[in-house]
Amino acid sequence: MHTSAVRDGMTRSLVALSLLLALAACAGAQQALTATVEPSGTIRVVSGAVELAMVELNAHATGWQHVPQAQATARVSDLPDGTGKRIEGTLPVDAAGGVLQFTQTVRSTPEGLQFEYNVNVSQAVKVNGLQLSVCLPTARYGGKELFIGQPDRDPQIRSFPEQLNEQNFQVWSGEGERVEVARGMPEAVAVRLRAATDILVQDLRRWQHETYEIRFPAIMEDGGRELTPDDRFHLDFIVTFAAPVRMAGP
């Protein structure tokens, strides 16, 4: 056999081995994401020990006092089809015992995680804010591109600020139907809504939290709004990542 033929064979073997190693690395990376359902219903998606996203229902009591879902009392159960979790709970929003009642489901899908939230009250209560939030750590997403799809309009493109701008902490607001962050990268996150809704993107370092928030507000009023048992709020959406997500939790 000629020396050149031997070299060509060795080169092809090395290329094939490199491709196999790359595919194995990709397969390993695709198994790395875990979505943990906390007892309150808060969802945290991690890659190994690194958090990629946190999804929560939260509110602002009168005076814009923030009430995170971590303060909720909830019961978590498996869905009958085994695809996810159902969370039923209450979120306290005033000192007089006023609470938001919520039911949420989170399912694993081939695309990522599917969320559905229904919120109501059993007695009148006043709040400044009620929202669903997808929060992303600033250390991982600082400087990453943000793509917002809008119905019947050109998409909006922004970037998460690497440094907090105290005068311009709101990155974007308006109506949208999907939000994509770091498209094409290993840390890519995308939120797709069933129907277009209000979206607010802001830098929470303004309030000493090292996260960016993609907020879907049901209520956001300086004067507050009094909710009654006749009020109902619903939101459902899908969050996808660059790799499949395994669900864990109580």
C-alpha positions as CSV (number, residue, x, y, z in Angstrom):
1,M,0.0,0.0,0.0
2,H,1.3,3.5,-0.9
3,T,2.3,5.8,2.0
4,S,-0.2,8.4,0.8
5,A,-3.0,5.9,1.0
6,V,-2.1,5.0,4.5
7,R,-2.1,8.7,5.5
8,D,-5.5,9.2,3.8
9,G,-6.9,6.2,5.7
10,M,-5.5,7.5,9.0
11,T,-6.9,11.0,8.3
12,R,-10.4,9.6,7.6
13,S,-10.2,7.5,10.8
14,L,-9.2,10.6,12.9
15,V,-12.0,12.6,11.4
16,A,-14.5,9.9,12.1
17,L,-13.3,9.6,15.7
18,S,-13.6,13.3,16.2
19,L,-17.1,13.3,14.9
20,L,-18.0,10.4,17.2
21,L,-16.5,12.3,20.2
22,A,-18.4,15.4,19.2
23,L,-21.7,13.5,18.9
24,A,-21.1,11.8,22.3
25,A,-20.4,15.2,23.9
26,C,-23.6,16.6,22.4
27,A,-25.6,13.6,23.6
28,G,-24.2,14.1,27.1
29,A,-25.0,17.8,27.1
30,Q,-28.6,17.0,26.0
31,Q,-29.1,15.0,29.2
32,A,-27.9,17.7,31.5
33,L,-31.0,19.8,32.1
34,T,-33.2,19.2,35.1
35,A,-36.4,21.1,36.0
36,T,-37.0,21.0,39.7
37,V,-40.5,21.6,41.0
38,E,-40.2,23.2,44.5
39,P,-42.9,22.7,47.2
40,S,-44.3,26.2,46.4
41,G,-44.6,25.5,42.7
42,T,-41.6,27.6,41.7
43,I,-39.7,25.8,38.8
44,R,-35.9,26.0,38.5
45,V,-34.1,24.7,35.4
46,V,-30.5,23.8,35.9
47,S,-27.6,22.4,33.9
48,G,-25.5,20.5,36.4
49,A,-25.2,22.9,39.3
50,V,-25.8,26.0,37.1
51,E,-29.2,27.6,37.1
52,L,-30.5,28.5,33.6
53,A,-34.0,29.8,34.5
54,M,-36.6,30.2,37.2
55,V,-40.3,30.3,36.5
56,E,-42.8,31.6,39.0
57,L,-46.2,33.1,39.7
58,N,-45.7,36.3,41.8
59,A,-47.6,39.4,42.9
60,H,-47.2,42.9,44.3
61,A,-49.3,43.7,47.3
62,T,-50.4,47.3,48.0
63,G,-47.4,49.6,48.1
64,W,-45.7,47.4,45.5
65,Q,-44.6,44.9,48.2
66,H,-43.2,42.0,46.2
67,V,-44.6,38.5,47.1
68,P,-42.7,35.7,45.4
69,Q,-44.1,32.3,44.8
70,A,-41.7,30.9,47.4
71,Q,-44.1,32.3,50.0
72,A,-47.0,30.2,48.7
73,T,-48.5,27.2,50.5
74,A,-49.1,24.5,48.0
75,R,-49.8,20.9,47.3
76,V,-47.8,19.2,44.5
77,S,-49.1,16.0,42.9
78,D,-48.3,13.9,39.8
79,L,-50.5,14.4,36.7
80,P,-52.5,11.2,35.9
81,D,-50.7,10.6,32.6
82,G,-47.3,10.9,34.4
83,T,-46.1,13.8,32.1
84,G,-45.7,16.4,34.9
85,K,-46.9,18.0,38.0
86,R,-50.1,19.8,39.3
87,I,-49.7,22.4,41.9
88,E,-52.6,23.8,43.9
89,G,-51.9,26.6,46.4
90,T,-52.5,30.0,47.9
91,L,-50.2,33.1,47.8
92,P,-50.7,35.6,50.7
93,V,-51.0,39.2,49.5
94,D,-52.1,41.2,52.6
95,A,-51.9,41.2,56.3
96,A,-55.7,40.7,56.6
97,G,-55.5,37.2,55.2
98,G,-56.2,38.0,51.6
99,V,-54.7,35.3,49.3
100,L,-54.5,34.5,45.6
101,Q,-55.6,30.9,44.8
102,F,-53.8,29.2,42.0
103,T,-53.7,26.0,40.1
104,Q,-50.7,25.4,37.8
105,T,-49.5,22.5,35.7
106,V,-46.1,21.9,34.2
107,R,-45.5,19.1,31.7
108,S,-42.5,17.7,30.0
109,T,-42.8,17.8,26.2
110,P,-40.4,17.0,23.4
111,E,-40.0,20.8,23.0
112,G,-39.3,21.6,26.6
113,L,-41.8,22.5,29.4
114,Q,-45.4,23.4,29.0
115,F,-46.9,25.7,31.7
116,E,-50.5,26.5,32.5
117,Y,-51.7,28.8,35.3
118,N,-55.2,29.7,36.6
119,V,-55.6,32.3,39.4
120,N,-58.6,33.6,41.3
121,V,-59.6,34.9,44.8
122,S,-62.2,33.7,47.3
123,Q,-62.6,37.2,48.8
124,A,-61.9,40.8,47.7
125,V,-58.2,41.8,47.8
126,K,-56.3,44.7,46.4
127,V,-53.0,44.3,44.6
128,N,-50.7,46.5,42.5
129,G,-49.3,43.6,40.5
130,L,-49.9,40.0,39.4
131,Q,-47.6,38.3,36.9
132,L,-45.8,35.2,35.7
133,S,-42.1,35.7,35.5
134,V,-39.3,33.8,33.7
135,C,-36.0,34.9,35.4
136,L,-32.6,34.4,33.9
137,P,-29.3,34.9,35.8
138,T,-27.3,38.0,34.8
139,A,-24.0,36.1,35.1
140,R,-25.0,33.8,32.3
141,Y,-27.1,36.0,30.1
142,G,-25.5,39.4,30.3
143,G,-24.9,40.7,26.8
144,K,-27.0,38.0,25.2
145,E,-29.4,38.9,22.4
146,L,-33.1,39.1,23.0
147,F,-35.6,38.5,20.1
148,I,-39.2,39.4,20.6
149,G,-41.8,38.2,18.0
150,Q,-44.8,40.4,17.6
151,P,-48.1,39.8,15.8
152,D,-48.3,41.5,12.4
153,R,-45.1,43.4,13.0
154,D,-41.4,43.1,12.5
155,P,-39.6,41.4,15.5
156,Q,-37.8,43.5,18.1
157,I,-34.2,42.8,18.8
158,R,-32.5,43.9,22.0
159,S,-29.6,42.8,24.3
160,F,-29.5,42.2,28.0
161,P,-27.3,44.9,29.5
162,E,-24.0,43.6,31.0
163,Q,-24.0,46.5,33.4
164,L,-27.0,47.9,35.2
165,N,-28.3,51.2,33.8
166,E,-30.2,52.8,36.7
167,Q,-32.0,55.2,34.3
168,N,-33.0,52.5,31.8
169,F,-33.5,49.2,33.6
170,Q,-36.5,48.3,31.5
171,V,-35.1,46.6,28.4
172,W,-38.3,46.3,26.5
173,S,-42.1,46.4,26.9
174,G,-45.0,45.8,24.5
175,E,-47.2,43.1,23.1
176,G,-45.5,39.9,22.0
177,E,-46.1,36.3,21.2
178,R,-42.6,34.8,21.7
179,V,-39.3,35.7,23.3
180,E,-36.0,34.1,22.4
181,V,-32.8,34.6,24.3
182,A,-29.3,33.5,23.0
183,R,-30.6,31.8,19.9
184,G,-28.3,29.0,18.7
185,M,-26.2,28.9,21.8
186,P,-26.1,26.2,24.5
187,E,-27.8,28.4,27.0
188,A,-30.7,29.3,24.6
189,V,-34.1,29.9,26.1
190,A,-37.3,30.6,24.3
191,V,-40.8,31.3,25.5
192,R,-43.7,30.8,23.2
193,L,-47.2,32.0,24.2
194,R,-50.5,30.5,23.0
195,A,-51.7,34.1,22.2
196,A,-50.0,37.4,22.1
197,T,-50.0,39.2,25.5
198,D,-48.2,42.1,27.3
199,I,-44.5,41.5,28.0
200,L,-42.1,43.5,30.2
201,V,-38.4,42.7,30.2
202,Q,-36.3,44.3,32.9
203,D,-33.0,44.2,34.8
204,L,-33.8,43.2,38.4
205,R,-30.4,44.4,39.6
206,R,-32.3,47.6,40.1
207,W,-33.8,45.8,43.1
208,Q,-30.6,43.9,44.1
209,H,-31.5,40.7,42.4
210,E,-28.9,39.2,40.0
211,T,-31.5,38.3,37.3
212,Y,-33.2,39.6,34.2
213,E,-37.0,39.2,34.3
214,I,-39.3,38.4,31.4
215,R,-42.6,39.3,32.9
216,F,-46.1,38.5,31.7
217,P,-48.3,40.9,33.7
218,A,-52.0,40.3,34.3
219,I,-52.1,43.4,36.6
220,M,-49.6,46.3,36.8
221,E,-51.3,49.4,38.2
222,D,-49.9,52.1,40.5
223,G,-53.3,52.7,42.0
224,G,-53.9,49.0,42.5
225,R,-56.8,46.9,41.5
226,E,-59.3,45.3,43.8
227,L,-59.9,41.7,42.8
228,T,-63.3,39.9,43.5
229,P,-64.3,36.3,43.2
230,D,-65.6,37.0,39.7
231,D,-62.1,37.7,38.5
232,R,-60.2,34.9,36.7
233,F,-56.7,35.0,35.2
234,H,-55.2,32.4,32.8
235,L,-51.9,32.1,31.0
236,D,-50.2,29.2,29.3
237,F,-47.0,29.0,27.4
238,I,-44.1,26.7,26.4
239,V,-40.5,27.3,27.5
240,T,-37.8,25.5,25.4
241,F,-34.1,25.0,25.8
242,A,-31.2,23.9,23.7
243,A,-31.4,20.4,25.3
244,P,-34.2,18.1,26.6
245,V,-35.4,18.7,30.2
246,R,-35.9,16.1,32.8
247,M,-38.4,16.9,35.5
248,A,-37.8,16.3,39.2
249,G,-39.3,17.4,42.5
250,P,-41.9,16.4,45.1
